[in-house]
Amino acid sequence: MSLALRPVEPGDGDELHAIFTEHGVKQYLFDDILLRRDQTQAHVEAACEHGAWVIILDGVIVGLTSLRPTGADRELLIVISERCWGRGVAYQAAQAALRHGFEVLKLPRILAGVDLPNERSHRLMRRLDFVAIGESDGSKYRARNYEILRRAWPSS
Ligand SMILES: CC(C)(COP(=O)(O)OP(=O)(O)OC[C@H]1O[C@@H](n2cnc3c(N)ncnc32)[C@H](O)[C@@H]1OP(=O)(O)O)[C@@H](O)C(=O)NCCC(=O)NCCS
C-alpha cells in the first residue's frame, strides 16, 4: 500500500465530489445532505486557502484531511472513501496532518469535533490519542469535542 499526501488543488473537485457524496461519508460530514457539484467546489476552494491535503492511495485520490482554522485554534478534519475504510489509511493520514500542525505550524493544540453516533470516527480519535474535553450541539447531532496537546504528541 503506497500512501501519500499532497496539498489540495481546485482541480481535485471531481474526485472529492465522488467521495463527499458517498452515503457513509455524507451521513456525518454533511449531516446527510447530498452536496451539489458547485457546493463541493466551494468546500475544495476553501480548503485550498487554509491548508488541506488530498490523500492518495496507490496513485488514486481516496480522501481529504485538513487543519481548518476555528477561532485561534485549528481543527482536524478527515474524510476517506468508504471503499478504503478499515485499513488504517485515515490513521496514517491524520498522523501526517497532526505532525504538520505540531512540527511545522507549531500549534499548541489541535481540536476535533465528532458527531456522537459517528463511532468509527471516535475510534480514530482514540487511536490518535485525542482526549475528550466536552460536548456541544451541532446542526443535526450533538458532538463530542476533542483536543490533543503538542506536549502530548508522541514525537515531541
Ligand atoms: C472517520 C473515518 C475517516 C475513519 O476511517 P477508518 O478507516 O475507520 O479509520 P482508520 O484508517 O484508522 O482505520 C481503522 C480500522 O482499520 C484497522 N486497521 C487495519 N490496518 C491498520 C493499520 N495499519 N493501522 C491502523 N488501523 C488499521 C483498525 O483495526 C480499524 O479497524 P476497526 O474499524 O475494526 O476498529 C471514516 O469513517 C470517514 O471518512 N468517515 C466519513 C467522514 C467523517 O465522518 N469524518 C469524521 C469527521 S472529522
The ligand as an SDF file (V2000), in Angstrom:
LIG
                    3D

 48 50  0  0  0  0  0  0  0  0999 V2000
  -13.8080    8.6640   10.2000 C   0  0  0  0  0  0  0  0  0  0  0  0
  -13.0700    7.8960    9.1330 C   0  0  0  0  0  0  0  0  0  0  0  0
  -12.0140    8.7960    8.5000 C   0  0  0  0  0  0  0  0  0  0  0  0
  -12.4050    6.6740    9.7950 C   0  0  0  0  0  0  0  0  0  0  0  0
  -11.8690    5.8060    8.8170 O   0  0  0  0  0  0  0  0  0  0  0  0
  -11.3150    4.3490    9.2400 P   0  0  0  0  0  0  0  0  0  0  0  0
  -10.9570    3.6530    8.0150 O   0  0  0  0  0  0  0  0  0  0  0  0
  -12.2900    3.7100   10.1740 O   0  0  0  0  0  0  0  0  0  0  0  0
  -10.0470    4.7170   10.1370 O   0  0  0  0  0  0  0  0  0  0  0  0
   -8.6160    4.0490   10.1730 P   0  0  0  0  0  0  0  0  0  0  0  0
   -7.8340    4.3780    8.9550 O   0  0  0  0  0  0  0  0  0  0  0  0
   -7.9990    4.4490   11.4770 O   0  0  0  0  0  0  0  0  0  0  0  0
   -8.8720    2.5020   10.1530 O   0  0  0  0  0  0  0  0  0  0  0  0
   -9.2150    1.8930   11.3520 C   0  0  0  0  0  0  0  0  0  0  0  0
   -9.5320    0.4330   11.1750 C   0  0  0  0  0  0  0  0  0  0  0  0
   -8.5340   -0.1520   10.3400 O   0  0  0  0  0  0  0  0  0  0  0  0
   -7.9000   -1.2230   11.0470 C   0  0  0  0  0  0  0  0  0  0  0  0
   -6.5130   -1.2470   10.5980 N   0  0  0  0  0  0  0  0  0  0  0  0
   -6.0230   -2.1190    9.7010 C   0  0  0  0  0  0  0  0  0  0  0  0
   -4.7260   -1.8660    9.4840 N   0  0  0  0  0  0  0  0  0  0  0  0
   -4.3890   -0.8060   10.2650 C   0  0  0  0  0  0  0  0  0  0  0  0
   -3.1960   -0.0780   10.4650 C   0  0  0  0  0  0  0  0  0  0  0  0
   -2.0760   -0.3930    9.8200 N   0  0  0  0  0  0  0  0  0  0  0  0
   -3.2130    0.9840   11.3170 N   0  0  0  0  0  0  0  0  0  0  0  0
   -4.3260    1.3250   11.9760 C   0  0  0  0  0  0  0  0  0  0  0  0
   -5.5210    0.6630   11.8110 N   0  0  0  0  0  0  0  0  0  0  0  0
   -5.5400   -0.3950   10.9580 C   0  0  0  0  0  0  0  0  0  0  0  0
   -8.1080   -0.8960   12.5090 C   0  0  0  0  0  0  0  0  0  0  0  0
   -8.0420   -2.0410   13.3060 O   0  0  0  0  0  0  0  0  0  0  0  0
   -9.5010   -0.2980   12.4990 C   0  0  0  0  0  0  0  0  0  0  0  0
  -10.4600   -1.3230   12.4580 O   0  0  0  0  0  0  0  0  0  0  0  0
  -11.9180   -1.1430   13.1400 P   0  0  0  0  0  0  0  0  0  0  0  0
  -12.6670   -0.1690   12.2760 O   0  0  0  0  0  0  0  0  0  0  0  0
  -12.4920   -2.5040   13.0820 O   0  0  0  0  0  0  0  0  0  0  0  0
  -11.6790   -0.6220   14.5260 O   0  0  0  0  0  0  0  0  0  0  0  0
  -14.0370    7.3890    8.0160 C   0  0  0  0  0  0  0  0  0  0  0  0
  -15.0190    6.5900    8.6130 O   0  0  0  0  0  0  0  0  0  0  0  0
  -14.7210    8.5290    7.2660 C   0  0  0  0  0  0  0  0  0  0  0  0
  -14.1300    9.1040    6.3350 O   0  0  0  0  0  0  0  0  0  0  0  0
  -15.9850    8.8440    7.6260 N   0  0  0  0  0  0  0  0  0  0  0  0
  -16.7420    9.8750    6.9400 C   0  0  0  0  0  0  0  0  0  0  0  0
  -16.2410   11.2670    7.2550 C   0  0  0  0  0  0  0  0  0  0  0  0
  -16.2510   11.5360    8.7340 C   0  0  0  0  0  0  0  0  0  0  0  0
  -17.2040   11.2130    9.4200 O   0  0  0  0  0  0  0  0  0  0  0  0
  -15.1720   12.1450    9.2010 N   0  0  0  0  0  0  0  0  0  0  0  0
  -15.0420   12.4600   10.6010 C   0  0  0  0  0  0  0  0  0  0  0  0
  -15.2240   13.8990   10.8310 C   0  0  0  0  0  0  0  0  0  0  0  0
  -13.6660   14.6110   11.3600 S   0  0  0  0  0  0  0  0  0  0  0  0
  1  2  1  0
  2  3  1  0
  2  4  1  0
  2 36  1  0
  4  5  1  0
  5  6  1  0
  6  7  2  0
  6  8  1  0
  6  9  1  0
  9 10  1  0
 10 11  2  0
 10 12  1  0
 10 13  1  0
 13 14  1  0
 14 15  1  0
 15 16  1  0
 15 30  1  0
 16 17  1  0
 17 18  1  0
 17 28  1  0
 18 19  1  0
 18 27  1  0
 19 20  2  0
 20 21  1  0
 21 22  1  0
 21 27  2  0
 22 23  1  0
 22 24  2  0
 24 25  1  0
 25 26  2  0
 26 27  1  0
 28 29  1  0
 28 30  1  0
 30 31  1  0
 31 32  1  0
 32 33  2  0
 32 34  1  0
 32 35  1  0
 36 37  1  0
 36 38  1  0
 38 39  2  0
 38 40  1  0
 40 41  1  0
 41 42  1  0
 42 43  1  0
 43 44  2  0
 43 45  1  0
 45 46  1  0
 46 47  1  0
 47 48  1  0
M  END
$$$$
